[in-house]
Amino acid sequence: MNKVGIRYEDKYVMERRVALVPDHIKELSKKGIKFEIVKSPKRIFTDAEFENAGAELVDEVTDSKLILGVKEMPIGYFKPGKAYVFFSHTIKGQPYNMPLLKDMMKSKMTLIDYERIADADGKRLIFFGRFAGLAGMINSLWSLGQRWKSQGMDSPFLKIQQTHKYNSLEEAKSVIKEVGDFISENGVSDVVAPLVVGITGYGNVAKGSQEILDLLPCVDITPEELLELKYLKKYSNKKVYKVIFKEEHLSKPLEENKEFDLQEYYNHPELFESQFEKYIKHISILMNCMYWDDKYPRIVTKEYLKDYFAKKEHPKLVVVGDVTCDPDGSIECTHTGTEIEDPVFVYDPATDTYKMGFEGEGLLIMAVDILPSELPRESSQTFSDALIGFMPEIASADFNASFEDLKIPDEIKRATILHKGELTPDYKYLNEFL
């Protein structure tokens, strides 16, 4: 049985999550799995909780053959013959992490990526997505209030704080419910009505976002109804309008009058172009919750924003909550992910420049790269609930065996990107990015 190490999270100052919680470590310890936990003053679960669960507290992982983390581990950290499990952010050939992938290959380690742990149909089994959506929506509503305040406008959203300021998810929800009650009774300013929140995607992240948004007096409308909302005077300033955008709303076939086909879009995205711009000017907050790859058309381009903001003295779009957070990606003006302690910036389309904080000309972007860590206890517990079932087999695996003979669950094997430094068959495509 491999000893399991849990490392200290050092990529971000406020990364407080953990892959396995103390209660689960206690349960696994009874099955013969030994743990060494690197001490951490910031982790949401204390060192004492892990020690009481039966783990050994250490200054650095030494004996473990299997090491668990959450975010990327640093270059130079890896040792031959050991297996590491974390979010590597390499599966799309992300340029900023190709040096990391090269280092992992050089070290002859084995990499298992949580993002690729899925069932036979490709459905992800272990994820933080819901919590990214929850925290992303709370932060975006907070950002809206702060942005309007910087422009001299009062609003009920000033009652909301950034997610990590709350002691629990339930506390945050109770405050947002109070804001919803206020809007139901008093409405929002006619200057900003109708208040519209657009959400791209319909997966776990989008569902988390909706879970928060639905605490407000929400009305669901279709993208088609959105285009008619203001002009037909069908709206109420005592409601918040929610619009879900799917792939067929974001893009259209290049061939005129051809109907959208989802499978063709996935297989041949080069045959499609963006059509999302017709919706942007009707949205107050855009929540970007959709998986994106650079082979697909962008959702929001800098070129469009430059033209839109030049023509509008008071543009309707105030905040983009970019939960997806692909730098220079689907939201082109998201040039970088932000940190919890400095979460927003204003992008000025006229000058193509960025300014951290709420002040300045342009569009406010909230792009915190580790949103689930703003709800660290709840998100760690849910993640650990999903991971614990795989741990006995992973901990008992002989990672020195050949990949063909490696005895681990199919779900874990499909998520093994590197085995002893070599790209496994499903991930050979990454060679072109190296």
C-alpha positions in Angstrom: 0.0 0.0 0.0 1.5 3.4 -1.0 1.8 6.1 1.6 -0.1 9.1 0.5 1.2 12.7 0.8 -0.9 15.9 0.8 1.2 18.9 -0.1 1.1 22.5 0.9 -0.7 24.7 -1.8 1.7 27.4 -2.8 0.5 28.7 -6.2 -1.9 31.2 -4.6 -1.7 33.0 -1.3 -5.4 32.3 -0.6 -5.6 28.7 -1.9 -7.1 27.0 1.1 -8.7 23.9 -0.4 -7.6 20.3 0.1 -8.3 17.2 -1.9 -9.1 14.9 1.1 -10.7 16.2 4.3 -9.7 14.9 7.8 -12.8 12.7 8.2 -12.1 10.8 5.0 -8.4 10.5 6.0 -9.5 8.9 9.3 -11.8 6.5 7.4 -9.0 5.6 4.9 -6.5 5.2 7.7 -8.6 2.4 9.2 -8.2 0.6 5.8 -4.4 0.7 6.2 -3.5 3.7 4.1 -0.9 5.9 5.8 -0.8 9.7 5.2 1.7 12.4 5.6 0.4 16.0 5.5 2.6 19.0 4.9 1.8 21.6 7.6 -0.2 24.6 6.5 -1.2 27.7 8.4 -3.7 28.7 5.8 -5.5 25.5 4.9 -9.2 25.6 5.8 -8.8 22.4 7.9 -6.2 22.8 10.6 -3.1 20.7 11.1 -4.6 19.5 14.4 -7.7 18.1 12.5 -5.4 16.1 10.2 -3.3 14.9 13.1 -6.4 13.8 15.1 -7.5 11.9 12.0 -4.3 9.8 12.2 -2.1 11.5 9.7 1.6 12.4 10.2 2.4 16.1 10.1 5.6 16.8 8.1 7.5 19.8 6.8 7.8 18.2 3.4 6.5 15.0 1.7 9.3 12.5 1.7 8.1 8.9 2.0 4.9 9.0 -0.1 4.7 7.4 -3.5 1.4 9.1 -4.2 1.1 12.9 -3.7 -2.2 14.8 -3.8 -2.6 18.5 -4.5 -5.2 20.8 -5.9 -3.5 23.4 -8.1 -0.4 23.1 -10.2 2.8 21.9 -8.4 6.0 23.9 -9.1 8.7 23.0 -11.6 11.4 21.0 -9.9 9.1 19.4 -7.4 8.7 16.0 -9.0 10.6 12.8 -8.3 11.0 9.7 -10.5 8.7 6.8 -9.8 6.1 8.8 -7.9 2.5 9.5 -8.9 1.0 13.0 -8.5 -2.7 13.9 -8.7 -3.7 17.5 -9.3 -5.2 20.0 -11.8 -2.3 20.4 -14.2 -4.1 22.6 -16.8 -2.2 21.1 -19.6 -4.8 19.1 -21.6 -5.5 21.9 -24.0 -1.8 22.5 -24.6 -2.0 25.7 -22.5 1.2 27.5 -23.5 1.8 28.8 -20.0 2.0 25.3 -18.6 4.0 23.6 -21.3 7.3 24.2 -19.4 5.6 22.4 -16.4 4.6 19.4 -18.6 8.2 19.2 -20.0 9.5 19.2 -16.4 7.1 16.4 -15.4 8.2 14.4 -18.4 11.8 14.9 -17.6 11.3 13.8 -14.0 9.8 10.4 -15.1 6.8 10.9 -12.8 3.2 9.8 -13.3 0.5 12.5 -13.7 -3.2 11.9 -12.9 -5.3 14.9 -13.6 -8.6 15.4 -11.8 -10.1 17.2 -14.8 -9.9 14.0 -16.8 -11.5 11.6 -14.2 -14.7 10.7 -16.0 -17.0 7.8 -16.7 -17.2 5.9 -20.0 -19.4 8.6 -21.5 -17.0 11.4 -20.6 -19.0 12.8 -17.7 -16.6 14.3 -15.1 -16.8 12.6 -11.7 -14.6 14.8 -9.5 -14.8 18.6 -9.8 -15.1 21.9 -8.1 -17.3 23.4 -10.9 -20.5 24.0 -8.8 -18.5 26.0 -6.3 -16.8 28.0 -9.0 -20.3 29.0 -10.2 -21.5 29.8 -6.7 -18.6 32.0 -5.8 -18.4 33.5 -9.3 -22.0 34.7 -9.2 -21.7 36.1 -5.6 -18.5 37.9 -6.7 -20.2 39.3 -9.9 -23.2 40.6 -8.0 -20.8 42.2 -5.5 -18.8 43.6 -8.4 -21.9 45.1 -10.0 -22.7 47.0 -6.8 -19.1 48.3 -6.4 -18.8 49.3 -10.1 -22.1 51.3 -10.0 -20.8 52.9 -6.7 -17.7 54.0 -8.5 -19.9 55.6 -11.1 -21.9 57.4 -8.4 -24.9 55.0 -8.4 -26.5 53.5 -5.3 -27.9 50.0 -5.5 -29.1 47.1 -3.2 -26.1 45.1 -4.4 -23.8 47.2 -2.1 -25.0 44.9 0.7 -23.2 42.0 -0.9 -19.5 41.2 0.0 -16.9 39.2 -1.9 -17.5 35.5 -1.3 -14.5 34.7 0.9 -15.7 37.4 3.5 -18.6 35.1 4.5 -18.2 32.4 7.1 -20.3 30.0 5.0 -22.2 29.6 1.8 -25.5 29.7 3.8 -24.5 33.1 5.2 -23.8 34.5 1.7 -27.1 33.1 0.5 -29.0 34.8 3.3 -27.6 38.2 2.4 -28.4 37.7 -1.3 -31.9 36.7 -0.4 -32.3 39.9 1.5 -31.1 41.8 -1.6 -33.7 39.9 -3.6 -36.5 40.8 -1.2 -35.5 44.5 -1.5 -35.6 44.4 -5.3 -39.0 42.7 -5.2 -40.3 45.5 -3.1 -38.5 48.5 -4.4 -37.0 47.6 -7.8 -33.8 48.8 -9.3 -33.2 52.1 -11.0 -35.1 52.7 -14.2 -31.7 53.8 -15.6 -30.4 50.2 -15.5 -33.7 48.3 -16.0 -34.2 45.7 -17.2 -31.5 44.1 -15.2 -30.3 41.1 -17.2 -27.9 38.3 -16.3 -26.7 36.2 -19.3 -25.1 32.8 -18.6 -23.1 30.9 -21.2 -23.2 27.2 -20.6 -25.4 24.7 -18.8 -23.0 22.4 -16.9 -22.0 22.3 -13.2 -20.5 25.8 -13.2 -23.6 27.4 -14.8 -25.9 25.5 -12.4 -23.9 26.9 -9.5 -24.3 30.4 -10.8 -28.0 29.9 -11.2 -28.3 28.6 -7.7 -27.2 32.0 -6.4 -29.0 34.1 -9.0 -32.3 32.3 -8.3 -32.2 33.8 -4.8 -33.2 37.1 -6.5 -36.6 37.6 -8.1 -35.6 35.9 -11.3 -37.5 35.5 -14.5 -36.2 33.0 -17.1 -36.3 34.2 -20.6 -35.0 32.8 -23.9 -32.3 34.6 -26.0 -35.0 35.4 -28.5 -37.1 37.0 -25.8 -34.1 39.0 -24.7 -34.0 40.8 -28.0 -37.6 42.0 -27.6 -37.6 42.7 -23.8 -36.8 46.4 -23.7 -38.3 47.5 -27.0 -41.7 45.9 -26.3 -41.7 47.3 -22.7 -42.4 43.8 -21.3 -40.0 44.1 -18.4 -40.3 45.0 -14.7 -37.7 46.9 -12.7 -38.6 44.6 -9.7 -37.3 41.5 -11.6 -34.0 40.2 -12.6 -34.0 38.5 -16.0 -31.9 35.3 -16.5 -30.9 34.1 -20.0 -29.1 30.8 -20.7 -27.0 30.8 -23.9 -26.1 27.4 -25.5 -23.8 26.8 -28.4 -26.4 27.5 -31.0 -26.8 31.0 -29.6 -23.1 31.7 -29.5 -22.2 30.6 -33.1 -23.9 30.1 -36.5 -22.8 28.2 -39.6 -20.7 30.2 -42.1 -23.0 28.8 -44.9 -26.0 31.0 -45.2 -29.4 29.6 -44.2 -27.9 26.4 -42.9 -29.3 25.1 -39.6 -27.0 24.8 -36.5 -25.9 21.2 -35.8 -24.2 20.7 -32.5 -22.1 17.7 -33.5 -20.8 19.5 -36.6 -19.9 22.4 -34.4 -17.8 20.2 -32.1 -16.2 18.4 -35.1 -15.7 21.3 -37.4 -15.7 24.6 -35.5 -13.9 26.3 -38.4 -17.3 26.1 -40.3 -18.9 28.5 -37.8 -18.7 32.1 -36.7 -19.8 34.0 -33.7 -23.2 35.5 -33.5 -23.2 36.5 -29.9 -22.7 40.2 -30.4 -26.4 40.7 -31.1 -27.1 39.8 -27.5 -24.3 41.6 -25.7 -25.8 45.0 -25.8 -28.9 43.8 -23.9 -27.0 42.2 -20.9 -26.0 43.8 -17.6 -23.9 40.9 -16.3 -22.3 38.3 -18.5 -21.4 35.1 -16.6 -19.0 33.0 -18.8 -19.4 29.4 -17.5 -18.7 27.5 -20.7 -15.8 25.3 -21.6 -13.9 26.8 -24.5 -11.0 25.9 -26.8 -9.3 28.2 -29.2 -10.6 26.2 -32.2 -14.1 27.7 -31.4 -15.1 31.3 -32.2 -14.7 33.8 -29.4 -17.7 34.9 -27.4 -16.6 38.5 -26.8 -13.9 40.1 -28.9 -11.8 43.3 -28.2 -12.8 44.6 -31.7 -16.5 44.4 -30.8 -16.0 46.0 -27.4 -14.1 48.9 -28.9 -16.9 49.6 -31.4 -19.7 49.1 -28.8 -18.2 51.3 -26.1 -17.3 54.0 -28.6 -21.0 54.3 -29.7 -22.6 54.1 -26.2 -22.3 56.8 -23.6 -23.7 54.4 -21.0 -23.2 50.8 -22.2 -25.6 48.3 -20.6 -22.9 45.6 -20.1 -21.3 46.5 -16.8 -19.6 43.3 -15.5 -18.2 40.1 -17.0 -17.8 37.3 -14.5 -15.4 35.2 -16.4 -15.6 31.9 -14.5 -14.0 30.0 -17.3 -11.0 32.3 -17.0 -9.0 31.4 -20.2 -6.5 34.2 -20.6 -7.0 35.9 -24.0 -9.6 33.2 -24.7 -13.4 33.2 -25.2 -13.6 36.6 -23.5 -10.6 38.1 -25.3 -10.1 41.0 -22.9 -9.5 38.6 -20.0 -5.8 38.9 -20.3 -5.1 37.1 -17.0 -6.7 35.3 -14.1 -7.0 37.4 -11.0 -6.3 36.5 -7.3 -8.8 36.5 -4.5 -7.2 39.5 -2.8 -7.2 41.5 -6.0 -10.1 40.1 -7.9 -11.2 42.6 -10.6 -9.9 44.9 -13.3 -11.4 47.4 -15.7 -10.6 47.0 -19.4 -10.7 50.1 -21.5 -11.5 49.1 -25.1 -10.6 52.5 -26.5 -7.0 52.1 -25.4 -6.7 48.4 -25.0 -5.4 48.8 -21.4 -6.2 47.3 -18.0 -6.5 48.8 -14.6 -6.9 46.8 -11.4 -9.8 47.7 -9.2 -13.3 49.2 -9.9 -12.3 52.6 -11.3 -11.7 53.6 -14.9 -13.3 53.8 -18.3 -14.6 50.5 -19.8 -15.8 47.1 -18.7 -15.3 45.5 -15.3 -13.9 41.9 -15.4 -14.1 39.5 -12.5 -11.7 36.6 -13.3 -10.6 35.0 -10.1 -8.7 31.9 -11.1 -9.5 29.9 -7.9 -13.1 30.7 -7.2 -13.9 27.5 -5.3 -11.3 28.5 -2.7 -13.6 31.3 -1.7 -15.8 28.6 -0.3 -13.0 26.3 0.8 -14.6 24.1 3.4 -17.8 23.3 1.4 -15.9 22.8 -1.8 -13.2 20.6 -0.2 -15.8 18.4 1.4 -17.7 17.8 -1.8 -14.5 17.1 -3.8 -13.3 14.7 -1.1 -16.7 12.9 -1.1 -16.1 12.1 -4.8 -12.5 11.2 -4.5 -12.5 8.9 -1.5 -14.0 6.0 -3.3 -11.1 5.8 -5.7 -8.4 6.1 -3.0 -7.9 2.5 -1.9 -7.2 1.3 -5.4 -5.0 4.2 -6.3 -3.1 3.8 -3.1 -2.5 0.1 -3.7 -1.4 0.6 -7.3 2.1 -0.3 -8.5 3.0 2.7 -10.6 6.3 1.0 -11.7 4.3 -1.5 -13.7 3.9 -0.9 -17.4 0.9 1.3 -18.4 -0.9 -1.7 -19.9 -0.5 -3.7 -16.6 -1.2 -0.8 -14.3 -4.1 -1.9 -12.1 -6.2 1.2 -11.3 -9.9 2.0 -12.0 -10.7 2.8 -15.6 -11.8 6.2 -14.6 -8.3 6.9 -13.2 -6.5 5.3 -16.0 -8.2 7.5 -18.5 -7.1 10.5 -16.4 -3.4 9.4 -16.4 -1.7 11.9 -18.7 1.9 10.8 -18.0 3.2 7.4 -16.9 6.8 7.3 -15.8 7.4 10.5 -17.9 5.8 9.3 -21.1 2.6 10.6 -22.6 -0.1 7.9 -22.4 -1.9 6.9 -25.7 -4.9 9.2 -25.2 -2.6 12.2 -24.7 0.0 11.8 -27.4 -1.6 14.8 -29.1 0.1 17.0 -26.5 3.4 16.4 -28.4 2.4 19.0 -30.9 2.1 21.7 -28.2 5.5 20.7 -26.7 
